[in-house]
Amino acid sequence: MLTSSPAAKKESVVIRKRSKSAECTLPPLGMNAETLCQDSQHYLFRSLGVPVAEAATDKIARSVYTALGMALRDRLVERWNQSEERRTEMRGKRAFYLSLEFLLGRSLNNTLLNLGLEEAAETALASQGWELAELAEKEADAGLGNGGLGRLAACFLDSCASLALPVTGYGIRYAYGMFRQEIHHGEQVEEPDHWLKNGYPWEIKRPERVRRIPYGGHSEVYIDAAGKNRFRWVDTHDVLAVPYDIPIPGYANDVVNTLRLWRAAATDVFDLGEFNAGAYPEAVAAKNAAEHISMVLYPNDSSENGKELRLRQQYFLASASLQDVLADWVAKHGEKFSHFAEQHVFQLNDTHPSISVAELMRLLIDEHGLDWNAAWKITSSTMAYTNHTLLPEALERWPVRLFRQLLPRVLEIIYEINARFLREVARTHPGDSGLLSRVSLIEEGPDPMVRMANLAVVGSFSVNGVAALHTELLCRELFHDFYQLWPERFNNKTNGVTPRRWLQSANPELCKLISGKIGSDWQQDLAGLQTLSPFADDSRFRKSWAKVRAANKAALFDIISEQTGVAMIPGALLDTQVKRIHEYKRQLLNALHVVHLYDRIKRGDLEGFTPRNVLFAGKAAPGYFMAKRIIRFINEIARTINADPDTDGLLRVVFLPDYRVSLMEKICTATDLSEQISTAGKEASGTGNMKFMMNGALTIGTLDGANIEIREAVGAEHFFLFGLNAEEVAHLRAQYQPQHFIDADQDLERVLQLIRSGYFNPYDFGLFDCLLDAVLSPHDPWMVLADFTSYKQKQQEVAGLWRDQDEWLRFSIRNTAASGIFSSDRTIREYNADIWHLTPLVAEGASLG
């Protein structure tokens, strides 16, 4: 365990001159308030140059945060170096997690928690006249992800370090995040999220490890010294990948892993000849074009330019990361790769990095001289693919013509992989042309496409889904042909979330309450929360539980009031749906129910009516028209409802702008009812549902994604289940008639009529016709109206339970008690046991220090 004494069990750092004639030693950094105060003040005054006279003024709060971050980074670096030394000594297998997203959120509180320095930091700051909570708000959320996929990657890195597993993350250092969302007149407006504008004290630039990434050009054949035909990629337009490392600390074990992020840079800053000739824009054109690659997270790919940039980003990540790993191997072992596969595994986080399969082949064959069979054996033994979606549009299909333009050599390798693969399939399934067409890496047609998901499956030794139902549907439907070929490759790894951020850091008062009742062992193994369940019947404990939750809710309501001007109803149910805005997640179904509640109020149907606050938050992709119109619809019904005096004390609706990790940390601790209402068979897993459950929220949801496992864990009686299941959705699809459901439910008919009348958009008639047309279409893939009646009835059960607060609190406590299985630690243990087979740097529960 960590020690709070400056005399921590760490060796002094020794700096040796090349001649080794003298030594300079550095004592280990202290882990107490006094040394933390001294070091942060050192950085404040001597590195950041803040005048001593300004040390207590509000205008330097961000500088104080930065100085504290730098002092903490020093302590991370000590452990970082020790962790790397241990990895080198052990010479064991390593894993590399490739992801286009890492939604880290803020790092200050997480670092303090994992280093055991929360109290020390509070004391150190108090001696300078500052509060930790105040400074924490000065940190920008790291804009490296969009939603659940990126946050999952961040949770996984936290768990890998906490379990002492040697795992390195690889991603892109986007200068601008997804976007900063503002709401103007009910519409989403995207503003640049320049999260790096004030600097980022947690990263370290590594210019000595720059990699060169080729684009364009063409390939040519040449004869090598041994007389063999070889290929090389020539006349390319190269871009540099510059690495920035972020330390990822484990919890109370002194292990620090690495997240390496790549920034794109030009090979030459500008063309000096053109500059001297006065052609200033042309002189920096190459620099600007290169930097675009890492400029923005997820460019709008509705245009051809957007598609090209997206493909450039994916190749940039894959090539830079694989070159980096191979360079380390060659530095130690030369060009001998016979044992490479035994020492490495690459986990592809969704389909975005699947080009890694072809790129590793290119590097091994073209750059390191391996023959095809040896290179393929290594590639197919080291690549592991996680699929995160059942939506066909998210499976990454790229036009062959775009590949030929940008990555001609990589395209040749993809065609060769495909030819060899199809020959093997044809040998075992002679005459089955339909199978060959379905599994081919190339989708033929007027504009042939490269199927990246197929490439990932063919090139990986492991393919996993992220929830039991999701994996079942992968095997039965999406990848059925591949499953028939290689059933042994497919496995399930139900997602999880890190309890360090989503419970211990986000909800410290609840953690104190839990530990006061069952001890603190659960903080090392979240499964220990199950011993909390019997205390749901303890009336005094329920009162304490309610008090903590009420305080969290009050804090969130203050944020909502400050940001939106909406005063929520104290003591009312907080009903929350926060996630990416997408039709399959069915925010529209929730909004229709809100209109139904409003209609009840206007009709005076208040018998058994339970006061309710409804909170929405989430971002729509800039090019996703329907998602953005759903945001407008939510805001218009909120404006109408909140302005109507008839709803006072009964109903409040709010759309909270700019949903992000730090905001979710406040929301998940205050929510009473978690909305997980996607169309069954569409959500791969979901992780927001786990964060809410962990903090005591009850779930209303369909049998979709991880909802199924949440319901199994907590018990069916503690889960508000509604709607069609995946099999029923599939069966109904061919004969789906929305009008049938309208005719059977007068409440639904009134809701649709109220919207159609323009009640919520009197000055812009027809604004929401597109939403009505979508749900009224027999081709609605999300079947919104089919589930409305069941959803409405289950919401009535929710309201009834809320009126019995003792019983609601019992359900709340049991949800938290049953949430241990959804720790990302459990997920990572399964990845390691079944796929990675890594040896931990230290035994679980032990410390490296």
Secondary structure, DSSP 8 states (H G I E B T S, - for coil): ---SSSS-S---EEEE-TT-S-EEEE-----SHHHHHHHHHHIIIIIS---GGGTTSGGGHHHHHHHHHHHHHHHHHHHHHHHHHHHHHHT--EEEEE-S----B--HHHHHHHHT-HHHHHHHHHTTT--HHHHHTTS--B----SHHHHHHHHHHHHHHHTT--EEEEEE--SB-S-EEEEETTEEEEE---TTTT--TT-EE-GGG-EEE--SSEEEEEE-TTS-EEEEEES---EEEEEEEEEEE-SSS--EEEEEEEEEEESSS--HHHHHTT-HHHHTHHHHHHHGGGTBSS--TTSHHHHHHHHHHHHHHHHHHHHHHHHHHHHHHTT--TTHHHHEEEEEESSGGGGHHHHHHHIIIIIT---HHHHHHHHHHHEEEE-----GGGS-EEEHHHHHHH-HHHHHHHHHHHHHHHHHHHHHSTT-HHHHHHH-SEE-SSS-EEEHHHHHHHH-SEEEESSHHHHHHIIIIITHHHHHH-GGGEEE----B-HIIIIIIT-HHHHHHHHHHH-SGGGT-GGGGGGGGGGGG-HHHHHHHHHHHHHHHHHHHHHHHHHH-----TTSEEEEEES---GGGTHHHHHHHHHHHHHHHHHT--TT---EEEEEE----TT-HHHHHHHHHHHHHHHHHHH-GGGTTTEEEEE-SS--HHHHHHHHHH-SEEEE---TTT-S--SHHHHHHHTT-EEEE-S-TTHHHHHHHH-GGGSEE-S--HHHHHHHHTT--HHHHHHT-HHHHHHHHHHHTTTT-TTSTTTTHHHHHHHHSTT-TT-TGGGHHHHHHHHHHHHHHHTSHHHHHHHHHHHHHTGGGGBHHHHHHHHIIIII----SS-TT----
